[in-house]
C-alpha cells in the first residue's frame, strides 16, 4: 500500500526537455523506485496542450491562472486531487488547495535579476510569496538558493535537497548532422540565449581562445531568448576564421545532446546565476572537463571538480578554457575529481529526502 499520495506537476515534461524537465522526470522515477513509494497523481496546468495518458489537466489557461494566484487563492482545483495529501509544484508554481503544499524554487533570478529572465518568469516571485503565506514548504536544489529564499521570503519552511547526478548511457556513435559540425575538437555551451546564461562573454572568450592559437570550435545548444540578438552580434564580430567555427542550434534530440556532451573537449557553463547546474555533472559523468562561473550555486555543486572563473571577465574565461583544452595534467585532475563528484549525487537520495519533506508538509498542515 502506498505510503502517501502526492500530486506532482508534470508540466515540465511537456514539450522540449529543459533542466527542470530532467529534474521532474528523474524525481518521478526516483519516487516510483522507493521501497515505500508514494502514489503519484501527475497534473499539468494547461488549457490545450496535448498530455501523456494518465496525466490530469487543470483546465485553466496558465497565464490567467497564474495572474490570479499572485493575489488570490482562486481558482482552487479540487476534484483532480481527490485522495491526495500533498501537492508538489515542481516549477516555481503550486496551485492553491486544501492540501499540504511543496513548491520547488530552482533559483532566485526572477527576483534578483528580473531583467535577465523572460516576462513569464517574472510572475514567479509573487506566486512563491503567496504560496509561502499559505504555509507551503519550499524545496531548493542547493543551500545557496535556500539561504536566498529564507532571506527574501521570510520563511523557515525551506529545505535544500540537491538533484541527483545524471543517469548516463553509452554515447551514440553517430555524429549529429549539424551544419558546421566536423571531427575537430569543440567547446560546448548549453542554455537558452538569455542574459543570465552569459553566452555573449562565452563567444568573446572563444574569440580570445582562437586568437592565441587553439584550433577548437564552439557549439551552442539552446532555445532562442531575449539575448538572441546580442549573441548573434557577438558571433558576427568574431574574425571570419572563428565565426565559421561556431555551430548554433536551437534544438537537438536527447540522443544528439548526449553525443555533443560526451564528445566535447570541454563544457563551458559561465552563467551569471544558477540554482544548481546539472549540465556540469552530466559533463563530468562523460569525462568532460568543466569550466564554470564562480557564481550562484555552481561552486557549491562543482566543488574542486571544475575550473571556476569570474563570469564577467572574458579573458579569465578564455584562460580557463585554454587550460581545460590543452593542459593534460589539469585535464586529468579535473576528470578524476569529476568522477568522484558525480558519484556523490544520486536520485535515490533525492527521492528519499523529498518523501520526507512531503511527510513534514503533511504534519505541518495537520
N, C-alpha and C positions, 0 to 999 in steps of 0.2 A: 504494500500500500504506500502511495507517495507520502513523503514527509510533510509536504505542504503543496499548495497550488499557487503559482505565480503567473501573472500576466506580464509578458515581455514585449517591448516594442521591437518588432521585426522590420520596421520601415527601412533601416539602413541596408537590408538585404535586397531591396527592390531597386533595380537599375544597376548602373556600373558600380562595382565594389570598391569602396574607399577604405581608408584605415578604420573608420568607425564601423563600416560593414564587416571588416575582418574581425574586429573585436566582438561584434554581436554574434557572428557565426561561430566563432571559437567558444564564446561563453555558453551559447545554447548547446553546443556539442559537449562541452565540459560538464554542464549541469546534468545532461542526459546520461553521462558515463559514471556519475557518482553512485556509490552504493546506496545511499539514501536519497536518490534523485527525486526532485520535486516534479509534480505535474506542471506542464508549461502550456499556457494559452498564448499563442503568438497573435499580436494585433498590429495593425497599421493604420495610422491616421491619414486617410486618403479618400477622396470622393469618387475617384475614377480609375486610379492606377490598377492594372491587372495584377492580381495577387496569386501567390502559390496556393495550392489546395490546402485547406485546413487553417488558413490564416483569417482571423477575424478583422473585418473592416469597421473602423469608426467612421460613420457616414457623414463626415463634415469636411468642407474644404479646409485644408490645413492652414492656409493663410488666415482665413476668417476665425477659425477656432483659436489659433494662437494669439490673434489680436484680442479676442475676448478674454482668454485665460490670463493675459497680462494684468487684468483688472478685476475679473470675476471668476468665481468657481462654477462657471456655466459656459457651455453645456457640459453636463456631468454624465458620461456614459455609465449605464448600469447593467443592462441585460448582457452585453458581451462579456462581462466579468463575473457573472453569476458563479459562485463556488470558489472564486479566487480570494486569497487572503492578503496578497501584496501585489503591487503593480510596480514594474521597473521601466522607467523611461531611459532608454539606452543612449539617447542623443540629445541631451540638454533639456528635454521637454517631457513632463509627466502629466497626464490628464488629471484634473481634479476628480476625486472619488471619495467614497467612504472607506476605502481600503488603506492599509499601510502603504506608504509611498517611498520609493527609492528613485533618485534621478542621478544619472551619470553626467558629470561635468568634466569634459575631456581637457579643457584649458580655459583660461580666463581672458583670452584675446578679445572676445566681443565686448568685454567690459573695459579692459585696459587700453586696447588699441582699436576702437571701432572703425577707424579709418583704414585698417588693414584687412577688414573682413567684408563679406558680401552683405547687402542690406537685410536679407532674411535672417542671417546670423545675429544681426544687431538686436533682434527681438529677445534673444535668449536671456540676457541678464534680468529683465523684468519677469520673465517666466520662472526663472530659478528663484528669484526673490519671493514670488507668490507661492511657489511650492514649499519653500523653507517656512514661510509664515503659516502654512497649513500643517507643518510638522514633519515634512519629508526629510528623510536621511539623504545625504549627498555622498555619492561614491566618486572618487577621483582615481586616476591611474598612477598618481605619484604624490609624494609628500609635498613637493613643490606646489602643486595645484591645491592640495588640501589646505596648506597654510594660506594661500590666497583666498580660498572660499571662506575659511574661518574669519579672516580679517574683513573681507568685503561684504559678506552677507550676515555677519554677526551670529553665527551658529556654531555649536559644538557637535551637532549631529553630522559629523563628517568622518569618513573612513577612507584611507588610501589603500587600495588593493591593486597592485600592478598587473598589467596584462601578462599573459604567458608569452613564451618565445614562439617562434614560427614552427609549424609542422612542415618540414621540408621533404619533398620527394626528389627523385633524381632530376637533374637538369635536362630539359629536352635537347635532343641532338640537332634539331633543325633550327637554323637561324631565322628570325623573323624577317619577312620581306618588307623592309622599311627603306624608303629612298635615302641613300647616303650611308647606310649601314654596311660596313665591309668587315674584313677579318682583322683590322688593325685595332689596337687597344683603345679603350674609351673610358671617360669619366661618366658616371651615371648620376643624374639628378631626378628626383621624384617629387611631384607635388603640383597642385593646382597653381596656375600662373596668377597668383595673388601676391600683394606686397609682403605678407607675413613669411612667405616661403623664400624670399630674398634671392630670387633667381637672377635678377639683374646683376648683382655682385658676383654670382657664380659665373655668369657669362664673362664678366670683366676679368675675373681670376683666371678663367680658361684662356682668355687672350694673353694674359701675362705668362701663363704656363707655356703656351705655344711660342711666345717671343723669346723665352730663354732656352728653347731647343727641345722641348718634349713633344714628340710626334704622337699625340693622342687626339682622339675625338671627344665630343661631348654629346651625350644622348639625354634629352629632356623629355620625360614622360609625365603628362598631367593635363587635366582639363583646362580650357581657357578660363580666365578670370579677369578681375579688374586690373591686373597688371600686365595683361597680354601685350598691349601696345608698347609698353616700356621694355619688355623682354625682346620683342621683335626689333625695336630700335637698337638695343644693345647688341644684338646679333649683327644687325646691319652695319654697326660701327666698327666691327672687327675687320682686320685685314682680310682680303678675299680668301687667302690660303687657310685662314682659321674659320671664317664664316662657312666655307663649304664643308667643313668637318663637323658642323653642328647638325644633329638629327633631332627634329622637333616633332613630336607626335601627341595627338590629343588622347588617343585611346589604344590600348593593346589588350589582347586576351590574357587571361591568367597564365596560360602556358607561355605566351610571348614574354610576359613580365618576368617569369621565373628565368627564362633564358637570358634576358637582358641583365637581370640581377646577378645571376650566377657566373656570367662571363665578363662582368665589368672589371676593370683594373682597380677601380676604387669607387665607393659610393660617396657622393658629396651631399651633405644634409645641413645647409647653412641657415636654417630657419631663424627668424628673429624671436620666435616663441613657439614652444611645443609643450604639450602636456605629458607626452610620453616619448614617442619616437620609435614605433615598431619597425619601420624600414631599416633602422640601424641593426636591430637584432636579426632581421632577415638576411641582411648582407653578411653579418658575422657568421650566420649559420651556413652560408655558402663559401666561407673562407675568402671573403672580400674585405679588404681594409676599409675603414670608415674615417672620413673627415667630417666633423660636425661643428656647429657653433657652440660656444660656451654660454648658452642662453636657455632660459626655461628649464624644463626637466631633463634636457639632453645630458648634462654632466651626471645627474643622478642615475640615469639609466645606463649610460655608456661606461661609467667608471673610468678605468685606465685602458679600456679596450678601443678607444678612438682618439684621434688627434683633434683636440678642441681648440678653436680659434675665435677671436673677436669677429662676429658676423658682419660688422661694419667696415672691416679692413680687408679690401680685396687683395692687397699684397700678402697679408698674413695667410689668407685662404689659399692663394696660389702657392705660397711656400710649403704649406702643409700638404697640399695636393702633390707637389713635386716629391716630397719625402715618401708619401704613400705610393706613388707611381714607381719611383726609381731606387729608393734606398732599401735593398733587400734585407738588411739587418732589422730595420724598422718594420718592414712588412712582416717578417717572421714573428716579431714580438706582438704586433697587432693581431695577427691570425691566432696565435696561441691564447692571448688574452680574450679574444672574441669568442673562441670556443667555450672557455670557462664562463664567460658572461652569459651566453645563451643558455647554458645548462642550468643557470640559477633561476631562470624564469620558466614556469610550467603552467599550462592552462588548467590542469587538475587542481593546483593550489589556488588559482584564481577562482575557479568554480566553487571550491570548498569554502573559501573566505566569503564569496558573495552569498552563499546559502546561509552562512552565519549572520551576515548583515540583514538578509530578509527576515530571519527569526528575530533579530534585535528590533527591526522596524515594527514587526507584528506585536512584540511585547510592549513596546512604547505606545502603540496605538491602543492596546488593550487597557 
